[in-house]
Amino acid sequence: CRGAGIKPIGAADVWIGNPNAPDKPFRAMLIIRNDAGYLRLSELLTEAYVGKDRNIHHAELNPEWLANGDNSGLICLS
């Protein structure tokens, strides 16, 4: 792709926990803007799959995780 002048895009389709209705999480697309965004998205996904306060039924991001970090390297589509 890079040889043809095309910049690849990395992203993840994620579920974000809904504190008001735990059985109805929000859905969002997190797109990587830069190296910092790649690292941040990797941290969030790792926490969703193996973290101690993860949802045991499916991978779901906790809204507190998003609030407690630098997300400037990510673009969120909701």
Secondary structure, DSSP 8 states (H G I E B T S, - for coil): -GGGT-----EEEEEE--SS-TTS-EEEEEEE-SHHHHHHHHHHHHHHHH-TT--SSS--B-HHHHHTS--TTEEEE-
